[in-house]
Amino acid sequence: MRRLTDMASPSEKRTYPDRPYVGVGVIVFKDDAVLLVERQGPDGEDVWSLPGGAQELGETVEEAAHRELREEAGIRIELFGLIDVVDFIEPDQDNRVRRHYTLIDFAGEWRAGELTPGSDVAVARWAPLASLEDYALWDETARVIAEAVELRARTLRL
């Protein structure tokens, strides 16, 4: 998977799971840029993705979105829409489910805070919307960003 990277111990528990894991991501806008974070992917490569992570027990998906942005980027946002729910199911060579995530993607506007990468993020960056092709994003990440751009234009009348 190219959007959620697990820390060492949860990664092991999330491989060959007995249930799907819920991940929450946020497309965060600030002017004509979107927030991207760089972290290490499951195969050891550096991967640019949306900020986000696993929903915690007792937490709503919106609470998870706000918490993940504080933890990963040190910012506060205002959510303005649900973009999509994406299932990521990765089978192994024997067709057993190696990873299964249900990814819930929101869109939001930056409201406060300076970018400060959290412990599981190497770099947090405001990437100009016109330059997203420079970041080799997962196809689904690029797609949900494009949908968020459209919703933002309709919702906020930009």
Contact map, one row per residue, 1 for C-alpha under 8 A:
11111000000000000000000000000000000000001100000000000000000000000000000000000000000000010100000000000000000000000000000000000000000000000000000000000000000000
11111000000000000000000000000000000000001100001010000000000000000000000000000000000000000000000000000000000000000000000000000000000000000100000000000000000000
11111000000000000000000000000000000000000000000011000000000000000000000000000000000000000000000000000000000000000000000000000000000000000100100000000000000000
11111100000000000000001000000000000000000000000010011000000000000000000000000000000000000000000000000000000000000000000000000000000000000000000000000000000000
11111110001000000000000000000000000000111100000000001000000000000000000000000000000000000000000000000000000000000000000000000000000000000000000000000000000000
00011111111000000000000000000000000000000100000000000000000000000000000000000000000000000000000000000000000000000000000000000000000000000000000000000000000000
00001111111000000000000000000000000000000000000000000000000000000000000000000000000000000000000000000000000000000000000100000000000000000000000000000000000000
00000111111100000000000000000000000000000000000000000000000000000000000000000000000000000000000000000000000000000000000000000000000000000000000000000000000000
00000111111110000000000000000000000000000000000000000000000000000000000000000000000000000000000000000000000000000000000000000000000000000000000000000000000000
00000111111111000000000000000000000000000000000000000000000000000000000000000000000000000000000000000000000000000000000000000000000000000000000000000000000000
00001111111111100000000000000000000000000000000000000000000000000000000000000000000000000000000000000000000000000000000000000000000000000000000000000000000000
00000001111111100000000000000000000000000000000000000000000000000000000000000000000000000000000000000000000000000000000000000000000000000000000000000000000000
00000000111111111000000000000000000000000000000000000000000000000000000000000000000000000000000000000000000000000000000000000000000000000000000000000000000000
00000000011111111000100000000000000000000000000000000000000000000000000000000000000000000000000000100000000000000000000000000000000000000000000000000000000000
00000000001111111000000000000000000000000000000000000000000000000000000000000000000000000000000001100000000000000000000000000000000000000000000000000000000000
00000000000011111100000000000000000000000000000000000000000000000000000000000000000000000000000111100000000000000000000000000000000000000000000000000000000000
00000000000011111111000000000000000000000000000000000000000000000000000000000000000000000000000011110000000000000000000000000000000000000000000000000000000000
00000000000000011111000000000000000000000000000000000000000000000000000000000000000000000000000000000000000000000000000000000000000000000000000000000000000000
00000000000000001111100000000000000000000000000000000000000000000000000000000000000000000000000000010000000000000000000000000000000000000000000000000000000000
00000000000000001111110000000000000000000000000000000000000000000000000000000000000000000000000000111100000000000000000000000000000000000000000000000000000000
00000000000001000011111000000000000000000000000000000100000000000000000000000000000000000000000000011100000000000000000000000000000000000000000000000000000000
00000000000000000001111100000000000000000000000000000110000000000000000000000000000000000000000000001111000000000000000000000000000000000000000000000000000000
00010000000000000000111110000000000000000000000000011110000000000000000000000000000000000000000000001111000000000000000000000000000000000000000000000000000000
00000000000000000000011111000000000000000000000000011110000010011000000000000000000000000000000000000011110000000000000000000000000000000000000000000000000000
00000000000000000000001111100000000000000000000001111000000000001000000000000000000000000000000000000011110000000000000000000000000000000000000000000000000000
00000000000000000000000111110000000000000000000001110000000000001000000000000000000000000000000000000000111100000000000000000000000000000000000000000000000000
00000000000000000000000011111000011000000000000001100000000000000000000000000000000000000000000000000000111100000000000000000000000000000000000110010000000000
00000000000000000000000001111100011000000000000000000000000000000000000000001000000000000000000000000000001111000000000000000000000000000000000000000000000000
00000000000000000000000000111111111000000000000000000000000000000000000000000000000000000000000000000000001111000000000000000000000000000000000000000000000000
00000000000000000000000000011111111000000000000000000000000000000000000000000000000000000000000000000000000011000000000000000100000000000000000000000000000000
00000000000000000000000000001111100000000000000000000000000000000000000000000000000000000000000000000000000000000000000000000000000000000000000000000000000000
00000000000000000000000000001111110000000000000000000000000000000000000000000000000000000000000000000000000000000000000000000001100000000000000000000000000000
00000000000000000000000000001111111000000000000000000000000000000000000000000000000000000000000000000000000000000000000000000111100000000000000000000000000000
00000000000000000000000000111101111100000000000000000000000000000000000000000000000000000000000000000000000000000000000000000111100000000000000000000000000000
00000000000000000000000000111100111110000000000001100000000000000000000000000000000000000000000000000000000000000000000000011110000000000000000000000000000000
00000000000000000000000000000000011111000000000111100000000000000000000000000000000000000000000000000000000000000000000000011110000000000000000000000000000000
00000000000000000000000000000000001111100000000111100000000000000000000000000000000000000000000000000000000000000000000011111000000000000000000000000000000000
00000000000000000000000000000000000111110000011110000000000000000000000000000000000000000000000000000000000000000000000011110000000000000000000000000000000000
00001000000000000000000000000000000011111000011110000000000000000000000000000000000000000000000000000000000000000000000111100000000000000000000000000000000000
00001000000000000000000000000000000001111111111000000000000000000000000000000000000000000000000000000000000000000000000000000000000000000000000000000000000000
11001000000000000000000000000000000000111111111000000000000000000000000000000000000000000000000000000000000000000000000000000000000000000000000000000000000000
11001100000000000000000000000000000000011111100000000000000000000000000000000000000000000000000000000000000000000000000000000000000000000000000000000000000000
00000000000000000000000000000000000000011111100000000000000000000000000000000000000000000000000000000000000000000000000000000000000000000000000000000000000000
00000000000000000000000000000000000000011111110000000000000000000000000000000000000000000000000000000000000000000000000000000000000000000000000000000000000000
00000000000000000000000000000000000000011111111000000000000000000000000000000000000000000000000000000000000000000000000000000000000000000000000000000000000000
00000000000000000000000000000000000001111001111100000000000000000000000000000000000000000000000000000000000000000000000000000000000000000000000000000000000000
01000000000000000000000000000000000001111000111110000000000000000000000000000000000000000000000000000000000000000000000000000000000000001000000000000000000000
00000000000000000000000000000000000111100000011111000000000000000000000000000000000000000000000000000000000000000000000000000000000000111000000000000000000000
01110000000000000000000000000000000111100000001111100000000000000000000000000000000000000000000000000000000000000000000000000000000000001100100000000000000000
00100000000000000000000011100000001110000000000111110000000000000000000000000000000000000000000000000000000000000000000000000000000000000000100000000000000000
00000000000000000000000011100000001110000000000011111000000000000001100110000000000000000000000000000000000000000000000000000000000000000000000000000000000000
00010000000000000000001111000000000000000000000001111100000000001001100100000000000000000000000000000000000000000000000000000000000000000000000000000000000000
00011000000000000000001110000000000000000000000000111110000000010001000000000000000000000000000000000000000000000000000000000000000000000000000000000000000000
00000000000000000000111100000000000000000000000000011111000000010000000000000000000000000000000000000000000000000000000000000000000000000000000000000000000000
00000000000000000000011100000000000000000000000000001111101110010000000000000000000000000000000000000000000000000000000000000000000000000000000000000000000000
00000000000000000000000000000000000000000000000000000111111000010000000000000000000000000000000000000000000000000000000000000000000000000000000000000000000000
00000000000000000000000000000000000000000000000000000011111000000000000000000000000000000000000000000000000000000000000000000000000000000000000000000000000000
00000000000000000000000000000000000000000000000000000001111100000000000000000000000000000000000000000000000000000000000000000000000000000000000000000000000000
00000000000000000000000000000000000000000000000000000011111110110000000000000000000000000000000000000000000000000000000000000000000000000000000000000000000000
00000000000000000000000000000000000000000000000000000010011111110000000000000000000000000000000000000000000000000000000000000000000000000000000000000000000000
00000000000000000000000100000000000000000000000000000010001111111000000000000000000000000000000000000001000000000000000000000000000000000000000000000000000000
00000000000000000000000000000000000000000000000000000000000111111100000000000000000000000000000000000000000000000000000000000000000000000000000000000000000000
00000000000000000000000000000000000000000000000000000000001111111110000000000000000000000000000000000000000000000000000000000000000000000000000000000000000000
00000000000000000000000100000000000000000000000000001111001111111111000000000000000000000000000000000000000000000000000000000000000000000000000000000000000000
00000000000000000000000111000000000000000000000000010000000011111111100000000000000000000000000000000000010000000000000000000000000000000000000000000000000000
00000000000000000000000000000000000000000000000000000000000001111111110000011000000000000000000000000000000000000000000000000000000000000000000000000000000000
00000000000000000000000000000000000000000000000000000000000000111111111000000000000000000000000000000000000000000000000000000000000000000000000000000000000000
00000000000000000000000000000000000000000000000000111000000000011111111110000000000000000000000000000000000000000000000000000000000000000000000000000000000000
00000000000000000000000000000000000000000000000000110000000000001111111111111000000000000000000000000000000000000000000000000000000000000000000000000000000000
00000000000000000000000000000000000000000000000000000000000000000111111111110000000000000000000000000000000000000000000000000000000000000000000000000000000000
00000000000000000000000000000000000000000000000000000000000000000011111111000000000000000000000000000000000000000000110000000000000000000000000000000000000000
00000000000000000000000000000000000000000000000000110000000000000001111111000000000000000000000000000000000000000001111110010000000000000000000000000000000000
00000000000000000000000000000000000000000000000000100000000000000001111111100000000000000000000000000000000000000111110000010000000000000000000000000000000000
00000000000000000000000000000000000000000000000000000000000000000000111111110000000000000000000000000000000000001111110000000000000000000000000000000000000000
00000000000000000000000000000000000000000000000000000000000000000000110011111000000000000000000000000000000001111111000000000000000000000000000000000000000000
00000000000000000000000000000000000000000000000000000000000000000100110001111100000000000000000000000000000001111000000000000000000000000000000000000000000000
00000000000000000000000000010000000000000000000000000000000000000100100000111110000000000000000000000000000111110000000000000000000000000000000000000000000000
00000000000000000000000000000000000000000000000000000000000000000000000000011111000000000000000000000000000111100000000000000000000000000000000000000000000000
00000000000000000000000000000000000000000000000000000000000000000000000000001111100000000000000000000000011110000000000000000000000000000000000000000000000000
00000000000000000000000000000000000000000000000000000000000000000000000000000111110000000000000000000000011110000000000000000000000000000000000000000001001000
00000000000000000000000000000000000000000000000000000000000000000000000000000011111000000000000000000000011100000000000000000000000000000000000000000010000000
00000000000000000000000000000000000000000000000000000000000000000000000000000001111100000000000000000001111000000000000000000000000000000000000000000000000000
00000000000000000000000000000000000000000000000000000000000000000000000000000000111110000000000000000001111000000000000000000000000000000000000100110000000000
00000000000000000000000000000000000000000000000000000000000000000000000000000000011111000000000000000001110000000000000000000000000000000000000100000000000000
00000000000000000000000000000000000000000000000000000000000000000000000000000000001111100000000000000111100000000000000000000000000000000000000000000000000000
00000000000000000000000000000000000000000000000000000000000000000000000000000000000111110000000000000111100000000000000000000000000000000000000000000000000000
00000000000000000000000000000000000000000000000000000000000000000000000000000000000011111000000000011110000000000000000000000000000000000000000000000000000000
10000000000000000000000000000000000000000000000000000000000000000000000000000000000001111100000000111110000000000000000000000000000000000000000000000000000000
00000000000000000000000000000000000000000000000000000000000000000000000000000000000000111110000011111000000000000000000000000000000000000000000000000000000000
10000000000000000000000000000000000000000000000000000000000000000000000000000000000000011111000011110000000000000000000000000000000000000000000000000000000000
00000000000000000000000000000000000000000000000000000000000000000000000000000000000000001111111111100000000000000000000000000000000000000000000000000000000000
00000000000000000000000000000000000000000000000000000000000000000000000000000000000000000111111111000000000000000000000000000000000000000000000000000000000000
00000000000000000000000000000000000000000000000000000000000000000000000000000000000000000011111100000000000000000000000000000000000000000000000000000000000000
00000000000000000000000000000000000000000000000000000000000000000000000000000000000000000011111100000000000000000000000000000000000000000000000000000000000000
00000000000000000000000000000000000000000000000000000000000000000000000000000000000000000011111110000000000000000000000000000000000000000000000000000000000000
00000000000000010000000000000000000000000000000000000000000000000000000000000000000000000011111111000000000000000000000000000000000000000000000000000000000000
00000000000000011000000000000000000000000000000000000000000000000000000000000000000000001111001111110000000000000000000000000000000000000000000000000000000000
00000000000000111000000000000000000000000000000000000000000000000000000000000000000000001111000111110000000000000000000000000000000000000000000000000000000000
00000000000001111001000000000000000000000000000000000000000000000000000000000000000000011110000011111000000000000000000000000000000000000000000000000000000000
00000000000000001011100000000000000000000000000000000000000000000000000000000000000000111100000011111100000000000000000000000000000000000000000000000000000000
00000000000000000001111000000000000000000000000000000000000000000000000000000000000000111000000000111110000000000000000000000000000000000000000000000000000000
00000000000000000001111000000000000000000000000000000000000000000000000000000000000011110000000000011111000000000000000000000000000000000000000000000000000000
00000000000000000000011110000000000000000000000000000000000000000000000000000000000011110000000000001111100000000000000000000000000000000000000000000000000000
00000000000000000000011110000000000000000000000000000000000010000000000000000000011111000000000000000111110000000000000000000000000000000000000000000000000000
00000000000000000000000111100000000000000000000000000000000000000000000000000000011111000000000000000011111000000000000000000000000000000000000100000000000000
00000000000000000000000111100000000000000000000000000000000000001000000000000011111100000000000000000001111100000000000000000000000000000000000000000000000000
00000000000000000000000001111000000000000000000000000000000000000000000000000011111000000000000000000000111110000000000000000000000000000000000000010000000000
00000000000000000000000001111000000000000000000000000000000000000000000000001111100000000000000000000000011111000000000000000000000000000000000000000000000000
00000000000000000000000000011100000000000000000000000000000000000000000000001111000000000000000000000000001111100000000000000000000000000000000000000000000000
00000000000000000000000000011100000000000000000000000000000000000000000000111100000000000000000000000000000111110000000000000000000000000000000000000000000000
00000000000000000000000000000000000000000000000000000000000000000000000000111100000000000000000000000000000011111000000000000000000000000000000000000000000000
00000000000000000000000000000000000000000000000000000000000000000000000000111000000000000000000000000000000001111100000000000000000000000000000000000000000000
00000000000000000000000000000000000000000000000000000000000000000000000001110000000000000000000000000000000000111110000000000000000000000000000000000000000000
00000000000000000000000000000000000000000000000000000000000000000000000011100000000000000000000000000000000000011111000000000000000000000000000000000000000000
00000000000000000000000000000000000000000000000000000000000000000000000011100000000000000000000000000000000000001111100000011000000000000000000000000000000000
00000000000000000000000000000000000000000000000000000000000000000000000111100000000000000000000000000000000000000111110000010000000000000000000000000000000000
00000000000000000000000000000000000000000000000000000000000000000000001111000000000000000000000000000000000000000011111111110000000000000000000000000000000000
00000000000000000000000000000000000000000000000000000000000000000000001111000000000000000000000000000000000000000001111111000000000000000000000000000000000000
00000000000000000000000000000000000000000000000000000000000000000000000100000000000000000000000000000000000000000000111111000000000000000000000000000000000000
00000010000000000000000000000000000000100000000000000000000000000000000100000000000000000000000000000000000000000000111111000000000000000000000000000000000000
00000000000000000000000000000000000011100000000000000000000000000000000100000000000000000000000000000000000000000000111111110000000000000000000000000000000000
00000000000000000000000000000000000011100000000000000000000000000000000000000000000000000000000000000000000000000000111111110000000000000000000000000000000000
00000000000000000000000000000000000011100000000000000000000000000000000000000000000000000000000000000000000000000000100011111000000000000000000000000000000000
00000000000000000000000000000000001111000000000000000000000000000000000110000000000000000000000000000000000000000011100011111100000000000000000000000000000000
00000000000000000000000000000000001110000000000000000000000000000000000000000000000000000000000000000000000000000010000000111110000000000000000000000000000000
00000000000000000000000000000100111100000000000000000000000000000000000000000000000000000000000000000000000000000000000000011111000000000000000000000000000000
00000000000000000000000000000000111100000000000000000000000000000000000000000000000000000000000000000000000000000000000000001111101100000000000000000000000000
00000000000000000000000000000001110000000000000000000000000000000000000000000000000000000000000000000000000000000000000000000111111100000000000000000000000000
00000000000000000000000000000001110000000000000000000000000000000000000000000000000000000000000000000000000000000000000000000011111100000000000000000000000000
00000000000000000000000000000000000000000000000000000000000000000000000000000000000000000000000000000000000000000000000000000001111100000000000000000000000000
00000000000000000000000000000000000000000000000000000000000000000000000000000000000000000000000000000000000000000000000000000011111111100000000000000000000000
00000000000000000000000000000000000000000000000000000000000000000000000000000000000000000000000000000000000000000000000000000011111111111000000000000000000000
00000000000000000000000000000000000000000000000000000000000000000000000000000000000000000000000000000000000000000000000000000000001111111000000000000000000000
00000000000000000000000000000000000000000000000000000000000000000000000000000000000000000000000000000000000000000000000000000000001111110000000000000000000000
00000000000000000000000000000000000000000000000100000000000000000000000000000000000000000000000000000000000000000000000000000000001111111000000000000000000000
00000000000000000000000000000000000000000000000100000000000000000000000000000000000000000000000000000000000000000000000000000000000111111100000000000000000000
00000000000000000000000000000000000000000000001110000000000000000000000000000000000000000000000000000000000000000000000000000000000110111110110000000000000000
01100000000000000000000000000000000000000000000010000000000000000000000000000000000000000000000000000000000000000000000000000000000000011111110000000000000000
00000000000000000000000000000000000000000000000000000000000000000000000000000000000000000000000000000000000000000000000000000000000000001111111000000000000000
00000000000000000000000000000000000000000000000000000000000000000000000000000000000000000000000000000000000000000000000000000000000000000111111100000000000000
00100000000000000000000000000000000000000000000011000000000000000000000000000000000000000000000000000000000000000000000000000000000000001111111110000000000000
00000000000000000000000000000000000000000000000000000000000000000000000000000000000000000000000000000000000000000000000000000000000000001111111111000000000000
00000000000000000000000000000000000000000000000000000000000000000000000000000000000000000000000000000000000000000000000000000000000000000011111111100000000000
00000000000000000000000000100000000000000000000000000000000000000000000000000000001100000000000000000000100000000000000000000000000000000001111111110000000000
00000000000000000000000000100000000000000000000000000000000000000000000000000000000000000000000000000000000000000000000000000000000000000000111111111000000000
00000000000000000000000000000000000000000000000000000000000000000000000000000000000000000000000000000000000000000000000000000000000000000000011111111100000000
00000000000000000000000000000000000000000000000000000000000000000000000000000000001000000000000000000000000000000000000000000000000000000000001111111110000000
00000000000000000000000000100000000000000000000000000000000000000000000000000000001000000000000000000000001000000000000000000000000000000000000111111111000000
00000000000000000000000000000000000000000000000000000000000000000000000000000000000000000000000000000000000000000000000000000000000000000000000011111111100000
00000000000000000000000000000000000000000000000000000000000000000000000000000000000000000000000000000000000000000000000000000000000000000000000001111111110000
00000000000000000000000000000000000000000000000000000000000000000000000000000000100000000000000000000000000000000000000000000000000000000000000000111111111000
00000000000000000000000000000000000000000000000000000000000000000000000000000001000000000000000000000000000000000000000000000000000000000000000000011111111111
00000000000000000000000000000000000000000000000000000000000000000000000000000000000000000000000000000000000000000000000000000000000000000000000000001111111111
00000000000000000000000000000000000000000000000000000000000000000000000000000000000000000000000000000000000000000000000000000000000000000000000000000111111111
00000000000000000000000000000000000000000000000000000000000000000000000000000001000000000000000000000000000000000000000000000000000000000000000000000011111110
00000000000000000000000000000000000000000000000000000000000000000000000000000000000000000000000000000000000000000000000000000000000000000000000000000001111111
00000000000000000000000000000000000000000000000000000000000000000000000000000000000000000000000000000000000000000000000000000000000000000000000000000001111111
00000000000000000000000000000000000000000000000000000000000000000000000000000000000000000000000000000000000000000000000000000000000000000000000000000001110111
